Amino acid sequence: MTMAARSKSAPEAKAPKTAKGSKATGKGSRASGTRSPKVGPVETLVVVESPTKAKSLSKMLGPGYAVEASLGHVMDLPKVRLGVDVENGFEPEYIQVRGKGPVIKRLKELARGASRVLLASDPDREGEAIAWHLATLLGVPLDSPCRVRIHEITPSGISAALQEVEGIDMNKVYAQQARRVLDRLVGYRLSPLLWAKVQRGLSAGRVQSVALRLVCEREDEIDSFVPEEYWLVEVQAEAEGGRSYLLKLDKEAGKPVRLKDQADARRVEALVRSSPLQVSSFRSRDGLRRPMPPFKTSTLQQEASRRLGYGPRRTMRIAQSLFEGVEIPGRGPVGLITYMRTDSLRISDEAISAMRGHIASRFGPMYLPERPNHFAQKGRSQDAHEAIRPTDVTLEPDAIREYLSSEQYRLYDLIWRRALASQMADARVRTNTLEARCGELTFKCSGVEVTFQGWGAVWPLGVKDTEVPAASEGEDLRPLQVRLEQKFTQPPGRYTEAGLIKALEEKGIGRPSTYATIVETLSDRGYVVRDDDKKLSPTKLGRVVNAFLVTHFPDVVQVDFTARMEDQLDRVESGEIQWREPIGDFYGPFESRLQEVAASAQRMTVPPELAGEDCPQCGRPLLIRRGRYGEFIGCSGYPECDFTKRKETSTGVPCPKCGQGTVVARKASKGKGKGRTFYGCSRYPECDYVSWSKPKGDGTVSEVRDEV
């Protein structure tokens, strides 16, 4: 019997239904973007998710293989109804994704003529679910050797994957299914309640609601913060021979000191000017700085945000392109990095060996540690995956720069350096600390010198070389200048996207496949906004929605509860519990609470947000409103007055094209750049100037680091 025989379906593998309107509307495969050749017999059919990945694999596998793309999910829950049978064990109703008819038809034709079908979707829960649906549709037995998990798209990576072909991992599928069902139950049951009790058109998500709570709580901390005054005292002093020291007040009478006002600072200044200043100690201590671990999904997103200004979604899009393959002359398509959705810090023995060889030849044996560096894993990380690393460490970023786009080069350079640094020798540093006494006052001066770069040769050590000249106990110091500086305590900073992801990960919420979409979803719903520095703050609507959820559904937005649910999903994947168990535990109390809130909760209103100007048609105040395509300005007299206009922020820079208008910042409402900030002339449509880059006052532009 061929592998294309009818599948032995697992209990959850229901025969798929076809979505209304998903009938095939064209000929040929959309995977290649061109009319497909006539379907003929093939020895092995390999199905992947994306056309780029299909192209790379096709060239590497050679004759005997037909590689086709499914273009993502082919089956999913319906968009227009719940799609979960809560009376029958939460059985999901999967239907064919709209528009996938031609793709499925072609895959079925190829599968019928193939002696073997291999499903090579991504090696995570989402990819396993796609493989399961494909197996069901194509008649591939679920327990047959049909599942290929490719962690790196290189000849060796593909060869290794083909040696370990297995059946569909149904525990992994069930974990994805449990998450999908939970998210659907929360979203579809809470959203109508938000419509009734807050405002029409609202929605809520399980993980996104917890993220919104963190953003709102941080904003509450900022709002309630009361700054406290304090003063710093620094003394610029000199020792014999011109040795210079910048001393900072550290202690008084042996205890840490904080000067509360100017009078206190003046008192210290007077003591310094009237009393001798002498060195009380000078210490020099050698230490080691261990290398940072290689990237996992969350840390890649954080560093790409901090160093490159890329948002999580943009980072993952670029990483996907590096994983799926880049054309390198003489080598063909090369997957430059390993799979990018991972929470593992492990690097394979083979890759470590290659890195150590490259480090020794590139930097010298002194840059190699005696033994390979290994990094502790936290929680239930998926150690079957590797960390994100280059597939071939000898492909240095600068050597292949001409074959990469600018953003591909910058991200690959980041990944290459971090991975290589993780296997290099410790950096060695020397910390010099001088303390000086002036009566009861103790001043301190510290500096760090790098004595051996180690891994700092490829990745920033985060150490600023500061010289503190050696001094002897009892040496006199001559104050040259006493500087007093007034300071105020600062509130906690708002989260950036990457910072929020870090906070969620630390609290055990979300997984590598979900991080990138969390903030995007909150932003699309109008619950949070980003400022020019990428900081997140809740809108009035977001704060009202959060208040409603915290008041009436504390479990849904409770950090610990959500983290425990993530752990339950991990236990489903490991086979410790059945997938229906966490859903059943959650849904009973949740449904009861829904009924109570629907019957008794008071309606909460979103306060109107004034735009700060009056309507030019009727004179009434204009309001900031939110519609299908984001925020806009509308009249408070609606529906009597229907005046509207775009919401835009002036940069104060004259339009570089017409010189009459000013450049304003707007949000793209559709297309690939939807939600991204762009810049245009305030005189549009009279002037059609537009740019993704923010113009400067001198006529030049600076890069806008928004997500694409």
C-alpha positions, 0 to 999 in steps of 0.5 A: 500500500502506498503512503497516499492510502486513506488515513487511519484518523485519530479520534480528533481527526474529523473529516474536514468540511469545506467553507462556503465560498472556498470553491476553486476559482482558478487553475494551477498552484498558487505556491509558485505564483505561475500556472502549474505544469500538468500534474504527473506521477512523482516519486516523493511529494514534499509539502511545506508552508511557503513558496520560498521554502519550497523553492529552496528545498526543491533545488536541494532535493533534486529529481525524484521530489516534487516540493509544493507549498500549502501557503500556511493553514489549509484548515481552521475554525470558521471565522463567523461562528464559535466553531467549538461544540461545548456540549460534545467535549469541546470538539472543534469544527475545522473547515477549509480555509477560504481561497485554498481550493486550488492549492488543496486540489493540486496537492491531492492530485500530486498525492494520488500519483506519489509513492510517498508523501512527506509533510515538512511544515515548520517544526513547532506546534503550529507546523504539526497542526498544519501537517495533521490537517494535510495528512487528513486531506491527502489520505496519509496515515497519521502514524506512518513515516510522513512527518519531516521536521527540518530545523535548518534548510541546508543539505546536511540539515535536510539529510538529517531530517530525512533520516528521522521521519516519523508519524504525526506527533498528535500530542503536539497537535493536541497542544496547539488545538487546546490553545486554539480552542481556549483562545476561541472560547475566550474571544467569542464569548467575551466579545459580545459581552464587551459590545453590550457592556462597553462599546460595539466592535470590541474584542478580547483575547486570552493572552492579549488581555493579560498583556493589556493589563500589564500595560495598564498597570504600568501606566497606573504606576506612572500616573500615581508616581510622586517624584522625590527630590534628591541631590548628587555631590561630585568632587573633581580631585587631583593627586600628586603628579596630576592623577585625576579622580571624579569622586561621588558621595557614597556614605556618611558616618559609614552609612549610605547617604541620600541628600534630600535638598539643596541645604543638605548638599551645600552642607556637604560642599562646605565640609569638602572645602574646609576639611582635608580629603585623603585616600582611605583605600584603593582596591584592584579586583580581577573578574570574568564576564561570561558570554551571553547565551545564543538567541532564542525567539524572545531575546532575538526580538528584544535585541533587534528592537534595542540595537536595530529598532525593529519591532517583533513582527518585522524581526520575525519576518526577516528571520523567516526569510533567512531561515527559508533560504537566500540565493548565494552564487555558487551555492544555490539557496542557503538557509542561513539560520536555524528555525527561529521560533524556539525557547531553547538555548542549546547548540548541537555538538556539530555546530559547536565543533564548527564554531570552535574551529572558526574561532580558533582560526579567526581569533586564535586559540586563546579565544577558545574556552577549555570546554564548550559553553552550555547555558541553563534552560528554564522551565519546559523549554523545547530542547528538541529545538536548537537556539537560533544560530547560523547554519554555517558559521564560516559564512560571515555576514560581510562575506555575503552582504551583497546577496542580502537586503539591508535588513537581512544583513543587519539581522544575520549579523546580529545572530551570527555574532551572538552565536559565535560569542556564546562559544568564546572564552570569558572576557577578563576585566579589572575593577579599580575602586578608590575611596576617599575620606573627608571627615565623616564623609566617604567618596568613591570612584570606580572604573573597569578596564578590559584586560582580555576581550574574549567574546567581546571581540564579536559582541559588545561587553557592555563595559566602558573602559574607565581609568582610575589611577592607582593611589596609596592609602593616606595620600592627600587629594586636592579638590578642584571642583565641587559639583552639586546636581538636583535630581528627582526620582523617575517613574517606571518607564513604559514598556516597549514591545520587546520589553513587554515580551520580556515581561510576559516571558519572565511571567511564563505567559505566551510562547515563541510562536505568539510573541510577535502578534501580541502587541500588533493585536492590541494596537489593531484593536485600539487598546494601546498606542506607540509613541515615537520612542516605541513606548506603549501606553493604553488608550482610554478605550484600552483602560476601560476594557482592562478595568471591565475585565479585571473587575468581572473576569479576574482569572482571565487577566490574572498573570499566574492563572494564565501562566499555569494555563501555559504550563498545562498546554506544555503538559498536553504536549508532553502527553501528561494530560489529555487536551480537553482537561485544561479546557474543561477546568477553565470553561465551567467557571468561565461560562457561569461568570459570563451569565452572571456578568451579562445579567448584573454588570453595569455598563461602562462608558469610554470617555470621549477624547477631545481633539483640541479643536472645533468642527469647521462645519458646525462649531462643536468640539471634535473628538478622536474616534476609532473606526475600521482603519484606525483613529480619525477625527469626527464631530461630537455632533454626529449624526447631525454633523458628519464632518470627519478628517484624518488623525495626523501629527505635525512634525513642524518640518516644511514639505520638501516637495511643495514648501507650502505645507508641513510634513505630518505623520499618519498611519497606513490604513491598508496594504502591506504597511497597514498600521505603519507610520508614514509621512505626507504633506498636510496639503494632500491631495494638492501635494502628493509628497509621501515617505516612509522616512521622517524628514529633518528640518535640513531637508534630509530624512532619517529612517523610520524604524516601524514594523513593515 
